[in-house]
Amino acid sequence: MRVSRGLLMFMRVATLVQLIVGIVLWTGHLLSWVDVHRTIGVLFVLSLWIIAIIALVQRRSPGLAAFGILWGLLVAGLGFMQQGILVGDLHWIIRVLHLAIGVASMPIAEKLVGNAAKSAAAVPA
């Protein structure tokens, strides 16, 4: 559970950093930071996957854990492909979708880690 909590804390901080860097990139500034944004995004998705895998191994919320793994694939796939989707005036739609899907990862991770805490508390010592 300690690993999951540490990864969740990383994801919380990464979400804030990604929002800030993403907005800066969205406004057309510091375009050299795309690789930083991408690297943090990869670490974010890896963290979600590890949390989900830990939940699967511990047989906690297997449906949500499997969903978390699939959701991570969606986040990563959209993140890597977004620059080629709806290029032009409608690209803002993809940017908003990318933002929403990325932020929606947090409740999944929070729930998986929260379930681990509840399971640990329920086990008599």
C-alpha positions as CSV (number, residue, x, y, z in Angstrom):
1,M,0.0,0.0,0.0
2,R,2.9,2.3,0.6
3,V,4.0,2.1,-3.0
4,S,0.4,2.9,-4.2
5,R,0.2,5.9,-1.9
6,G,3.6,7.2,-3.1
7,L,2.6,6.8,-6.7
8,L,-0.7,8.5,-6.0
9,M,1.1,11.5,-4.5
10,F,3.3,11.6,-7.6
11,M,0.2,11.6,-9.7
12,R,-1.3,14.5,-7.7
13,V,1.8,16.6,-8.2
14,A,2.2,15.6,-11.8
15,T,-1.4,16.6,-12.5
16,L,-0.7,20.1,-11.3
17,V,2.5,20.4,-13.2
18,Q,0.9,18.9,-16.4
19,L,-2.0,21.4,-16.1
20,I,0.4,24.3,-15.9
21,V,2.8,23.1,-18.6
22,G,-0.2,22.1,-20.8
23,I,-1.8,25.6,-20.5
24,V,1.6,27.2,-21.3
25,L,1.9,25.0,-24.4
26,W,-1.7,25.6,-25.4
27,T,-1.1,29.3,-25.4
28,G,1.9,28.8,-27.8
29,H,4.7,29.5,-25.3
30,L,7.7,27.4,-24.3
31,L,7.1,24.9,-27.1
32,S,10.5,23.4,-26.3
33,W,8.7,21.9,-23.1
34,V,6.7,19.5,-25.2
35,D,9.1,16.7,-24.3
36,V,8.9,17.6,-20.6
37,H,5.1,17.4,-20.8
38,R,5.3,14.1,-22.7
39,T,7.8,12.6,-20.2
40,I,5.7,13.5,-17.2
41,G,2.7,12.2,-19.0
42,V,4.4,8.8,-19.5
43,L,5.4,8.6,-15.9
44,F,1.8,9.6,-14.9
45,V,0.3,6.8,-17.0
46,L,2.9,4.3,-15.7
47,S,2.0,5.2,-12.2
48,L,-1.7,4.6,-12.9
49,W,-0.8,1.2,-14.4
50,I,1.3,0.2,-11.4
51,I,-1.5,1.2,-9.0
52,A,-4.0,-0.8,-11.1
53,I,-1.7,-3.8,-11.3
54,I,-1.1,-3.8,-7.5
55,A,-4.9,-3.7,-7.1
56,L,-5.3,-6.6,-9.5
57,V,-2.6,-8.7,-7.7
58,Q,-4.3,-7.9,-4.3
59,R,-7.7,-8.8,-5.8
60,R,-9.2,-5.4,-5.0
61,S,-11.6,-3.8,-7.4
62,P,-10.5,-6.0,-10.4
63,G,-13.0,-4.3,-12.7
64,L,-11.9,-0.8,-11.8
65,A,-8.2,-1.9,-12.0
66,A,-8.7,-3.3,-15.5
67,F,-10.6,-0.1,-16.4
68,G,-7.6,1.9,-15.1
69,I,-5.2,0.0,-17.3
70,L,-7.4,0.6,-20.4
71,W,-7.9,4.2,-19.4
72,G,-4.1,4.6,-19.2
73,L,-3.9,3.3,-22.8
74,L,-6.4,5.9,-23.9
75,V,-4.5,8.7,-22.1
76,A,-1.2,7.7,-23.6
77,G,-2.7,7.1,-27.1
78,L,-4.4,10.4,-27.3
79,G,-1.4,12.2,-25.8
80,F,1.0,10.8,-28.4
81,M,-1.4,11.2,-31.4
82,Q,-3.2,14.5,-30.5
83,Q,-1.0,16.7,-32.7
84,G,-2.2,14.9,-35.8
85,I,-5.9,14.9,-34.9
86,L,-8.3,17.6,-36.2
87,V,-5.4,19.8,-37.2
88,G,-6.5,23.4,-37.7
89,D,-9.4,25.4,-36.2
90,L,-11.0,22.4,-34.5
91,H,-7.8,21.2,-32.8
92,W,-9.0,22.9,-29.6
93,I,-11.6,20.0,-29.3
94,I,-8.7,17.5,-29.1
95,R,-6.9,19.6,-26.5
96,V,-9.9,19.8,-24.3
97,L,-10.5,16.1,-24.7
98,H,-6.9,15.3,-23.8
99,L,-7.2,17.5,-20.7
100,A,-10.5,15.9,-19.6
101,I,-9.3,12.4,-20.1
102,G,-6.0,13.1,-18.3
103,V,-7.7,14.7,-15.3
104,A,-10.3,11.9,-15.2
105,S,-7.4,9.5,-14.4
106,M,-7.1,10.9,-10.9
107,P,-10.4,9.6,-9.5
108,I,-9.6,6.2,-10.8
109,A,-6.2,6.1,-9.1
110,E,-7.7,7.7,-5.9
111,K,-10.5,5.1,-5.7
112,L,-8.0,2.2,-6.3
113,V,-5.7,3.5,-3.5
114,G,-8.6,4.3,-1.3
115,N,-9.9,0.7,-1.6
116,A,-6.5,-0.5,-0.6
117,A,-6.6,1.6,2.6
118,K,-10.1,0.3,3.4
119,S,-8.9,-3.3,2.8
120,A,-5.9,-2.8,5.0
121,A,-8.0,-1.3,7.8
122,A,-10.5,-4.2,7.6
123,V,-7.9,-6.9,8.1
124,P,-7.6,-7.7,11.8
125,A,-4.1,-7.6,13.2
